[in-house]
Amino acid sequence: MWNETDRMRFSVVHEGASMELRTLRYFLAVAREENMTEAANVLHVTQPTLSRQIADLERELGVELFERTNRSCVLTSDGMRLRQRAEEIVLLVEQTELELADRELGIAGVIRIGAGETKSIRLVLDVFVELHRSYPGVTIELYTGNADAVEERLERGLLDFALLLEPVNVEKYEWIRMPEADRVGAVVAASGPWGGRDVLAPADVANMPLLVSSRTSNRALDLEAWSSGVLSVDELNIVGHFDLIGNASHLVRSGVACAVSIGSLLQIDEGSDLRFVPFEPPLTIASYLVWKKYRLRSRACEEFLNRLNRM
């Protein structure tokens, strides 16, 4: 197991030895291909050269990075730790190179955005489309995941922007509050007792078996405020928690529970066995586009923000 001192042992260059960026790229190729020969072919080097580089890396770090068989190379637990760090180092170096080349290339490069499924992603993507039409050299990488995963990648420097639903600790970031909020309601079985409702009142919710987001389970107090005291945290019938509404929908279909959600999380077509029924009076959740403070942004990211602010 590596402690913090162990992790500090390696960098792109450190005193007494050099872990070249090339070596990290070699290591990542073997980790990805899980085969020394295949990785050598991808890298356009000989297999003995690659094997020697990996052996030198293991000797330098004092750990075994791969479990080797005749046909495969599988990461050890130490190898998995190095893979995470190496991916961050290589990505940040490549990003820095692009940012430094920006002034010569004009507005170009990758904008990396992480988001859940929310109405506001449409506006974000509309801004990118407009930017790409003006500057075809600007491309996008979209990462979709729950809010905790997206925020973690932002903190690690793997994303330029994150689109997050409330609650968001905006003091940690620079941010823009998105103009369109998402309406809260419940995903219910179309054939169930609430499938024919147009809206759900607090008294309805009080009688429903509920699935709630693991991240927003502490938002039950919002339901208390929304219901003007009709709902009590302790009296809510919470059957379980979920991260992804797509998985929770299987439990909804079975009739076990109804999932508290926002309307844009699940694509429900006409004739579906599921329905989204909004709460009444309306309850909405805002979303924020956030980015790290004090971080140098590429010209492409700056232009993206300028255009988003004008929308």
C-alpha positions as a Python dict, from the first residue, in 0.01 Angstrom:
ca = {
    (1, 'M'): (0, 0, 0),
    (2, 'W'): (126, 351, -81),
    (3, 'N'): (106, 629, 174),
    (4, 'E'): (139, 998, 95),
    (5, 'T'): (520, 976, 114),
    (6, 'D'): (518, 691, -138),
    (7, 'R'): (302, 891, -377),
    (8, 'M'): (545, 1180, -357),
    (9, 'R'): (827, 955, -472),
    (10, 'F'): (733, 988, -833),
    (11, 'S'): (690, 1286, -1058),
    (12, 'V'): (777, 1358, -1417),
    (13, 'V'): (1130, 1440, -1295),
    (14, 'H'): (1261, 1390, -942),
    (15, 'E'): (1597, 1415, -772),
    (16, 'G'): (1834, 1128, -842),
    (17, 'A'): (1622, 967, -1114),
    (18, 'S'): (1392, 1068, -1392),
    (19, 'M'): (1051, 921, -1459),
    (20, 'E'): (1007, 1041, -1812),
    (21, 'L'): (665, 1119, -1948),
    (22, 'R'): (737, 862, -2217),
    (23, 'T'): (772, 594, -1948),
    (24, 'L'): (433, 682, -1805),
    (25, 'R'): (280, 661, -2152),
    (26, 'Y'): (442, 320, -2199),
    (27, 'F'): (301, 205, -1865),
    (28, 'L'): (-48, 330, -1953),
    (29, 'A'): (-40, 152, -2289),
    (30, 'V'): (43, -181, -2123),
    (31, 'A'): (-228, -122, -1862),
    (32, 'R'): (-479, -49, -2138),
    (33, 'E'): (-386, -339, -2371),
    (34, 'E'): (-311, -590, -2091),
    (35, 'N'): (-56, -744, -2323),
    (36, 'M'): (308, -644, -2370),
    (37, 'T'): (323, -734, -2740),
    (38, 'E'): (-1, -553, -2826),
    (39, 'A'): (111, -246, -2634),
    (40, 'A'): (447, -250, -2814),
    (41, 'N'): (265, -258, -3149),
    (42, 'V'): (50, 39, -3049),
    (43, 'L'): (356, 234, -2935),
    (44, 'H'): (567, 133, -3237),
    (45, 'V'): (850, 1, -3021),
    (46, 'T'): (994, -347, -2985),
    (47, 'Q'): (854, -577, -2720),
    (48, 'P'): (1194, -622, -2544),
    (49, 'T'): (1237, -243, -2526),
    (50, 'L'): (894, -201, -2371),
    (51, 'S'): (949, -486, -2125),
    (52, 'R'): (1277, -332, -2015),
    (53, 'Q'): (1116, 11, -1962),
    (54, 'I'): (840, -139, -1746),
    (55, 'A'): (1092, -344, -1545),
    (56, 'D'): (1303, -31, -1489),
    (57, 'L'): (993, 156, -1371),
    (58, 'E'): (904, -120, -1124),
    (59, 'R'): (1261, -124, -994),
    (60, 'E'): (1263, 256, -954),
    (61, 'L'): (937, 256, -759),
    (62, 'G'): (1015, -59, -564),
    (63, 'V'): (679, -219, -639),
    (64, 'E'): (538, -474, -881),
    (65, 'L'): (298, -304, -1122),
    (66, 'F'): (175, -604, -1324),
    (67, 'E'): (91, -967, -1265),
    (68, 'R'): (238, -1136, -1572),
    (69, 'T'): (130, -1455, -1744),
    (70, 'N'): (228, -1590, -2086),
    (71, 'R'): (-61, -1401, -2246),
    (72, 'S'): (-146, -1104, -2030),
    (73, 'C'): (-25, -830, -1796),
    (74, 'V'): (-284, -738, -1533),
    (75, 'L'): (-241, -443, -1297),
    (76, 'T'): (-163, -511, -933),
    (77, 'S'): (-317, -291, -663),
    (78, 'D'): (-3, -71, -676),
    (79, 'G'): (-32, -63, -1055),
    (80, 'M'): (-391, 59, -1027),
    (81, 'R'): (-280, 344, -801),
    (82, 'L'): (-5, 444, -1040),
    (83, 'R'): (-247, 426, -1335),
    (84, 'Q'): (-475, 686, -1175),
    (85, 'R'): (-185, 920, -1102),
    (86, 'A'): (-20, 862, -1439),
    (87, 'E'): (-340, 939, -1627),
    (88, 'E'): (-370, 1267, -1436),
    (89, 'I'): (-5, 1361, -1501),
    (90, 'V'): (-17, 1283, -1874),
    (91, 'L'): (-350, 1459, -1921),
    (92, 'L'): (-237, 1770, -1733),
    (93, 'V'): (89, 1787, -1929),
    (94, 'E'): (-99, 1753, -2258),
    (95, 'Q'): (-349, 2017, -2147),
    (96, 'T'): (-66, 2254, -2049),
    (97, 'E'): (103, 2204, -2384),
    (98, 'L'): (-222, 2289, -2561),
    (99, 'E'): (-278, 2596, -2347),
    (100, 'L'): (74, 2725, -2412),
    (101, 'A'): (28, 2666, -2785),
    (102, 'D'): (-306, 2849, -2782),
    (103, 'R'): (-157, 3186, -2870),
    (104, 'E'): (-7, 3050, -3189),
    (105, 'L'): (-296, 2824, -3288),
    (106, 'G'): (-576, 3070, -3216),
    (107, 'I'): (-891, 2939, -3048),
    (108, 'A'): (-869, 2560, -3059),
    (109, 'G'): (-847, 2259, -2831),
    (110, 'V'): (-1069, 2040, -2617),
    (111, 'I'): (-1334, 2161, -2372),
    (112, 'R'): (-1401, 1889, -2116),
    (113, 'I'): (-1742, 1905, -1948),
    (114, 'G'): (-1891, 1671, -1688),
    (115, 'A'): (-2264, 1663, -1626),
    (116, 'G'): (-2560, 1465, -1513),
    (117, 'E'): (-2877, 1467, -1715),
    (118, 'T'): (-3046, 1801, -1664),
    (119, 'K'): (-3228, 2052, -1883),
    (120, 'S'): (-2935, 2289, -1860),
    (121, 'I'): (-2706, 2055, -2054),
    (122, 'R'): (-2900, 2153, -2367),
    (123, 'L'): (-2801, 2517, -2326),
    (124, 'V'): (-2439, 2421, -2256),
    (125, 'L'): (-2427, 2208, -2571),
    (126, 'D'): (-2599, 2478, -2778),
    (127, 'V'): (-2321, 2718, -2676),
    (128, 'F'): (-2058, 2464, -2776),
    (129, 'V'): (-2223, 2410, -3116),
    (130, 'E'): (-2216, 2784, -3182),
    (131, 'L'): (-1851, 2801, -3072),
    (132, 'H'): (-1751, 2503, -3287),
    (133, 'R'): (-1913, 2659, -3593),
    (134, 'S'): (-1702, 2970, -3540),
    (135, 'Y'): (-1386, 2777, -3449),
    (136, 'P'): (-1386, 2422, -3594),
    (137, 'G'): (-1064, 2346, -3406),
    (138, 'V'): (-1258, 2347, -3078),
    (139, 'T'): (-1379, 2001, -2977),
    (140, 'I'): (-1564, 1864, -2675),
    (141, 'E'): (-1532, 1572, -2435),
    (142, 'L'): (-1847, 1493, -2240),
    (143, 'Y'): (-1837, 1291, -1921),
    (144, 'T'): (-2171, 1174, -1785),
    (145, 'G'): (-2205, 1053, -1429),
    (146, 'N'): (-2364, 1128, -1096),
    (147, 'A'): (-2276, 1455, -928),
    (148, 'D'): (-2018, 1309, -690),
    (149, 'A'): (-1825, 1143, -974),
    (150, 'V'): (-1837, 1457, -1187),
    (151, 'E'): (-1719, 1677, -900),
    (152, 'E'): (-1434, 1438, -819),
    (153, 'R'): (-1307, 1456, -1177),
    (154, 'L'): (-1326, 1835, -1168),
    (155, 'E'): (-1121, 1840, -847),
    (156, 'R'): (-859, 1612, -1004),
    (157, 'G'): (-820, 1845, -1302),
    (158, 'L'): (-974, 1600, -1548),
    (159, 'L'): (-1259, 1837, -1639),
    (160, 'D'): (-1270, 2205, -1729),
    (161, 'F'): (-1633, 2250, -1622),
    (162, 'A'): (-1894, 2060, -1424),
    (163, 'L'): (-2270, 2103, -1450),
    (164, 'L'): (-2413, 2026, -1106),
    (165, 'L'): (-2759, 2025, -955),
    (166, 'E'): (-2822, 2180, -615),
    (167, 'P'): (-2694, 2151, -349),
    (168, 'V'): (-2360, 2293, -469),
    (169, 'N'): (-2091, 2445, -248),
    (170, 'V'): (-2036, 2743, -477),
    (171, 'E'): (-1779, 2895, -242),
    (172, 'K'): (-1531, 2636, -370),
    (173, 'Y'): (-1567, 2740, -734),
    (174, 'E'): (-1627, 3008, -986),
    (175, 'W'): (-1976, 2953, -1118),
    (176, 'I'): (-2272, 3049, -1332),
    (177, 'R'): (-2626, 2976, -1217),
    (178, 'M'): (-2806, 2831, -1517),
    (179, 'P'): (-3125, 3010, -1619),
    (180, 'E'): (-3349, 2703, -1643),
    (181, 'A'): (-3445, 2501, -1335),
    (182, 'D'): (-3557, 2137, -1328),
    (183, 'R'): (-3895, 2046, -1187),
    (184, 'V'): (-3910, 1780, -916),
    (185, 'G'): (-4165, 1500, -914),
    (186, 'A'): (-4183, 1123, -905),
    (187, 'V'): (-4126, 853, -1164),
    (188, 'V'): (-4415, 611, -1118),
    (189, 'A'): (-4546, 296, -1285),
    (190, 'A'): (-4801, 399, -1547),
    (191, 'S'): (-5033, 116, -1437),
    (192, 'G'): (-4990, 187, -1066),
    (193, 'P'): (-5210, 389, -829),
    (194, 'W'): (-5038, 720, -916),
    (195, 'G'): (-4994, 659, -1289),
    (196, 'G'): (-5312, 848, -1378),
    (197, 'R'): (-5231, 1162, -1181),
    (198, 'D'): (-5138, 1491, -1348),
    (199, 'V'): (-4965, 1621, -1034),
    (200, 'L'): (-4873, 1488, -689),
    (201, 'A'): (-4969, 1683, -378),
    (202, 'P'): (-4795, 1650, -39),
    (203, 'A'): (-5071, 1419, 83),
    (204, 'D'): (-4999, 1185, -211),
    (205, 'V'): (-4625, 1180, -140),
    (206, 'A'): (-4692, 1100, 226),
    (207, 'N'): (-4853, 772, 119),
    (208, 'M'): (-4594, 670, -143),
    (209, 'P'): (-4309, 422, -99),
    (210, 'L'): (-4012, 631, -216),
    (211, 'L'): (-3673, 584, -373),
    (212, 'V'): (-3454, 893, -333),
    (213, 'S'): (-3118, 990, -477),
    (214, 'S'): (-2829, 891, -250),
    (215, 'R'): (-2687, 1239, -299),
    (216, 'T'): (-3011, 1420, -229),
    (217, 'S'): (-3150, 1200, 48),
    (218, 'N'): (-3063, 1480, 289),
    (219, 'R'): (-3297, 1703, 92),
    (220, 'A'): (-3600, 1561, 275),
    (221, 'L'): (-3608, 1891, 464),
    (222, 'D'): (-3685, 2054, 129),
    (223, 'L'): (-3990, 1832, 105),
    (224, 'E'): (-4094, 1944, 452),
    (225, 'A'): (-4069, 2308, 348),
    (226, 'W'): (-4239, 2239, 14),
    (227, 'S'): (-4531, 2069, 188),
    (228, 'S'): (-4565, 2345, 450),
    (229, 'G'): (-4517, 2087, 723),
    (230, 'V'): (-4752, 1820, 588),
    (231, 'L'): (-4456, 1586, 533),
    (232, 'S'): (-4224, 1485, 814),
    (233, 'V'): (-3876, 1345, 754),
    (234, 'D'): (-3931, 1063, 1000),
    (235, 'E'): (-4265, 966, 851),
    (236, 'L'): (-4159, 945, 486),
    (237, 'N'): (-4170, 587, 359),
    (238, 'I'): (-3821, 568, 204),
    (239, 'V'): (-3769, 221, 60),
    (240, 'G'): (-3417, 283, -76),
    (241, 'H'): (-3163, 508, -243),
    (242, 'F'): (-3018, 523, -595),
    (243, 'D'): (-2741, 688, -793),
    (244, 'L'): (-2874, 639, -1146),
    (245, 'I'): (-3242, 678, -1224),
    (246, 'G'): (-3215, 425, -1508),
    (247, 'N'): (-3140, 151, -1255),
    (248, 'A'): (-3404, 274, -1012),
    (249, 'S'): (-3665, 260, -1290),
    (250, 'H'): (-3663, -120, -1276),
    (251, 'L'): (-3783, -106, -917),
    (252, 'V'): (-4046, 149, -1015),
    (253, 'R'): (-4179, -81, -1289),
    (254, 'S'): (-4212, -361, -1035),
    (255, 'G'): (-4438, -143, -822),
    (256, 'V'): (-4207, -160, -519),
    (257, 'A'): (-4157, 217, -504),
    (258, 'C'): (-4174, 551, -682),
    (259, 'A'): (-3853, 743, -751),
    (260, 'V'): (-3822, 1109, -651),
    (261, 'S'): (-3650, 1267, -948),
    (262, 'I'): (-3639, 1558, -1188),
    (263, 'G'): (-3825, 1541, -1513),
    (264, 'S'): (-3520, 1552, -1741),
    (265, 'L'): (-3337, 1255, -1589),
    (266, 'L'): (-3533, 982, -1764),
    (267, 'Q'): (-3648, 984, -2126),
    (268, 'I'): (-4007, 862, -2108),
    (269, 'D'): (-4187, 816, -2438),
    (270, 'E'): (-4561, 813, -2493),
    (271, 'G'): (-4692, 465, -2427),
    (272, 'S'): (-4414, 388, -2180),
    (273, 'D'): (-4483, 182, -1870),
    (274, 'L'): (-4336, 470, -1668),
    (275, 'R'): (-4460, 825, -1609),
    (276, 'F'): (-4304, 1134, -1457),
    (277, 'V'): (-4562, 1315, -1241),
    (278, 'P'): (-4456, 1660, -1111),
    (279, 'F'): (-4509, 1778, -757),
    (280, 'E'): (-4771, 2047, -694),
    (281, 'P'): (-4715, 2316, -575),
    (282, 'P'): (-4412, 2323, -807),
    (283, 'L'): (-4073, 2232, -656),
    (284, 'T'): (-3766, 2306, -866),
    (285, 'I'): (-3390, 2248, -844),
    (286, 'A'): (-3141, 2489, -997),
    (287, 'S'): (-2817, 2387, -1165),
    (288, 'Y'): (-2475, 2551, -1176),
    (289, 'L'): (-2189, 2539, -1420),
    (290, 'V'): (-1877, 2546, -1201),
    (291, 'W'): (-1502, 2552, -1260),
    (292, 'K'): (-1199, 2561, -1032),
    (293, 'K'): (-1077, 2891, -895),
    (294, 'Y'): (-732, 3025, -983),
    (295, 'R'): (-687, 2782, -1270),
    (296, 'L'): (-547, 2893, -1603),
    (297, 'R'): (-812, 2842, -1871),
    (298, 'S'): (-751, 2788, -2239),
    (299, 'R'): (-871, 3045, -2490),
    (300, 'A'): (-1134, 2796, -2603),
    (301, 'C'): (-1269, 2772, -2247),
    (302, 'E'): (-1263, 3150, -2208),
    (303, 'E'): (-1458, 3198, -2530),
    (304, 'F'): (-1704, 2927, -2423),
    (305, 'L'): (-1769, 3113, -2097),
    (306, 'N'): (-1805, 3447, -2276),
    (307, 'R'): (-2070, 3304, -2505),
    (308, 'L'): (-2251, 3127, -2223),
    (309, 'N'): (-2270, 3453, -2028),
    (310, 'R'): (-2430, 3621, -2328),
    (311, 'M'): (-2708, 3364, -2357),
}
